[in-house]
Amino acid sequence: MELCPNPEVAFSAARHEWVTPDGLALVGERMDASSSPSVLFAHGFGQTRQSWSGAQSALACQGIGSIAWDMRGHGESGRNPDALHYQAEQFADDVHLLSKQFETKPLLVGASMGGLTGMMVQARHDAFSALVLVDVTPRWEIAGVARIMAFMNAFPHGFDSYEHAADVIANYLPHRRERKSSKQLQFLLREHHGRLMWHWDRRMLTEFVEHSEHLQDDIREAARQIKVPTLLISGGKSDIVSKHTVEDFLQLVPHALHHHLPDATHMVAGDDNDAFNDTLLNFKRTLSPQPYAVTGVSP
């Protein structure tokens, strides 16, 4: 059990594995509080479930349980076999699988790729009671994506040491006050033949990301079908989401709310964690549980 600042509140976190229909193990963290988990966290491309650890703890301290997991090809979760290319449908199917691990329809909190796949799943399966989209819209700024891809492609042979990796990340994120520690980097790197490599499968860059632009029309159509409460949280310094992409999204989902965090980049939760957590908690408090339909799939 872990304690919150209020010693009367305690919660527990446990590692879980879920197996996909195509046989991959998805590894995640289930955080139980005073009630059954009701929030599903989906991270962005190149991240891990640890990107949500602060938000999970903040919710748990308010009695709200949650689940976060490493998407396929990321972190501790399985990689596609060589003969199976990474495709958007696989990530969406995984999100749908995780959505069924709850007693009632969960709130999805999705950053970047996690939000895009969440919109697809909601349009197809009505899987969520509400959506929080973190710096992601159906249309995105191509220049911002190109900057991220350049960084991710820059070190194909990995790093000499944790210190080397910390230097690279600090240069890429100069606005961050704290430098990554070796302990924090253990979630982002894995040892391979004496080198420290990023935790994600590099095949995703060529098999999925480089061909993802054509998905924009599909995701726009999915957004049009969203009827549940929806909140878009955008970063004021993001080069992925802009005023124009936000306006486009609000035309597609006119009932959606928009909250702007001026000091955050695309990495919203990591850049301004306290403000992000407060925004998320305030939105969560406005929602009521939505049970699955009788014909729905129970956990």
N, C-alpha and C positions, 0 to 999 in steps of 0.2 A: 504494500500500500504506500502511496505517496501523499504527502500533506500539502495543502494549499497555504497561502499566507494566513487564512482563517483556519486554525488547527482543528476546528470542528468538522471541516470538510476533508474527506479523503477519497482517493480514487485509485484504481489499479490499471496497469497497462500490461498487456500480454501479446506475445508474438503469435501470429496465426499464419496458416497457409491455406490457400484455396487452389483447387486444380481446375484448369479450364477444360472445355470439351476437347481441345486438341492436345491436352496432356501437359501443359506448362504449369509449373507451380508459381503462384503469385504470393509473395510474402508481404505481410502487413502488420499493423499494430492496432489492436482493439483496446480502446480506453473506456473502461466502465466507470460510471459515476453513480449518482443516486437513482438513475433510471437507465433503461436499456439505451444503447447507442441510437442516435437519431440524426447524425451528420456523417456524410461520406466525403472525404477529402481526396481530390484527384490532382496530382501534381502536374507540372509542365514538362516539356521535353528536356531531357538532360538533368532533371532533378530526381530526388528520392522522397520517400515518405517523411524523412526528417525535416523537410522544408515546412512541414505543418506541425512540428512538435510544440512550438510555442502556442499556436492556436488551439491545438488539442488540449493542452494543459489549462489554458485560459477558460475554455468551455467546461472542462471537467470541474474546475473550481466553482463553476456555477451550476453544477449538477447535471451537465449535458455530456453524455458519452458520444464517442465517435469512432470511426474506422478510417485509417489511412493505409495505403499500400504502395509498393513499388510497381509501377507499370511494367509490362513485359519488356524485356530488353534493358531494364534499369535495375540498379541496386542489387538486392538479393533475389529478385524474381528471375524466372527462367528466360533463356534466349531462344529465339526461333531456331530450329535446325537449319542447316545450310540450304536444304531444298525448299524451305518455306520462306518466301519474302515477307517482309513487314508491310502490312497494309492497314489503312484506317479502319476497316471493318473489324479487324482483330482487336484493336484498342477499344472500339465501341462495345464489342461483345464482352470484353473484360469488365468495362464499367457496368454493363447491365448485370453481369454475374455478381459483382460486388453489391449492387443495389438491392439484391435479393437476400442479403444477410441481415436484414432488419425486421423487426416486428411490424412496423408501419413504414410507409414511404419516407425515405430520408430526405433531408435537405442536402443537395449536392453543392459542394464548394469546389469549383474547378478553376485552376490557373492555366492559362495558355492552352496547351493541347488537352489538358483535363477538362477545360470548359468547352472546347470545341466538340470533343467526343460526348460530353454530357448533353449538349444541345441535340446531337444526333439521337442519342438514346431516349431523351425525353420525347422527341417527335415520334419516334417509332413505338415506344413501349409505355409512355406515361409513367415512368418509373419513379419520379421524384415529387415531393410535396412542394418544393421550391428550388430555385437556382440562385447561387451566388457566383457570378462570373468575374474572375480576377484578371484584369487587364487583358481581356480577349473579346474580340468582336468578329462577326462572320467575314468581314473584310479587314485586312491588316496591311500595314505599311511595309512594302517590299524592301525598302532600304534598311529598316530595322531588323528584319529577318536576315538579310544578307550580312549585317554586322555580327549577329549572333552565330551564324553559320561559319563565318570567317574565324571566329574565336574557337569554335568547336573543332574545326578542321586544322587548327594551327599546330597541334602537337600530336601527330599520328603515332609517334613512338613513345609517348608518355613523358614522365618526369624522372629526374635523378633521385629526388628526395621530396619529402613533405615540404621542406623549406622552399624548394624550387617551385612546387605547385602553389604554395602560399603567395610567393612573389608574383606569379602569373595572374592569379585571381585578384590580388590587390591592385595590380595595374589595370585590370579589366573593370574593376569596381572601385574606382578611387573615392567615391562618395561614402563608402562604408567606413565607419569609424574603427571598427574592430577587425584585426587581422585574423584570418582563419587559423585555428590551432591544429596541431597534429590529430587530436581526438576528433575534431569536427571533420577534418579531411578524410578520416577513415571511412566515412559514409559516402564520400564522393570518389574515392580512388580504390583500386584493387591491384594487388601485386601480380605481375605476369612476367616471367622470365627475368626477374631481377629489376624490372621497371615498374613504376607506378602509373597505371593507366586509368582513364576515366571509367566510372562504374557502368557506363552504358555501352551497348553494342554498336560499334561504328557502322555496321551495315545499315542501320536505320537512316543514316544521312543520305545514302544514295538510293536505298530501296523505298523510303517513305518520304522524308522531308523534302528532298529535291523535286518530288512530284506532287507535293501537297497543294500547290496553288490552284489546281483545277477543282479542289474541294470547296472553294469559296461559294460557288453557286448552290451546291448541295447544302451547305451549312446555312446559307441565307434562307433557303426554303424550310429547313428545320426550324430556324428561329421564328419564322412566320407562324408556326404551329404551336408555339409555346403559350400556354394559357395560365400556368401557375405563377405565383408571386416570384418576381425576378429582380435581382439587384446586380448592377454592374459597378464594380469598384475599379477605377482606373488610376494610373500613376501620372502625375503631372509632368514628370520627366521621361515618360515612356516614349520610345521611338517605334513601338509596335502599334499602339493604340493612339489615335489622334482625335482632335475635335471632329474631323470629318467622318471617321469610322464610328465614333460614338453617335453622331447624328444619324448615320445610316442605320445603326442598330436600333435606336429609339423609334425610328419609323417602322421597322419590322416588328418590334415588340413595344407598342405604345404604352402598355401598362407598366413597363419596367421602370425601376428607380435607378438613378445614377448617383454615385458618390465619388468625389474626386479627392485624391490624396496628393496634394501639390508637391510634396518632397520625395515621392516614391518614383522609381523607375519601373521598368517592366517586372522587376522582382519585388512586387508590392509587399507581400507578407514579410520578406526579409529586410526590406528597406525601412519600413515604418510599422513594426510589429504591433506596438501598443495601439496605434490608431486603427490598424487593420482589425485587430481583435475587438476593439470597442465597436467598430462599425458592424462587424459580423454578429456580435452578441445583441446589439440593438435590433438588428433585422430578425434574428432568430426569435427574439421575444415576441415579435408580432405575429408569429405563425402558430397554427394549430395542427396537431398530428392528423395525418390523413391515412386511414387504414387501407390495406389493399382491397381491391374488389374481390368478390367471391370467386371470380374466374382467374384472378391473378395468381402469381407464383409466390408461395410463401417461403420464408427463409429456410 
